[in-house]
Amino acid sequence: MSALWLLVVPVAGFAWYVFGAVLRAVPKCNEDFVFC
């Protein structure tokens, strides 16, 4: 089980980093997003 967490944590951190980079790349007010 601990080996699974060693795999999940870096992947989740990388996915969160990519998600944040995409949010910064798109315009602040976009019709696809409800938050501005």
Secondary structure as GFF3:
##gff-version 3
##sequence-region A 1 36
A	DSSP	alpha_helix	2	25	.	.	.	ID=ss1
###
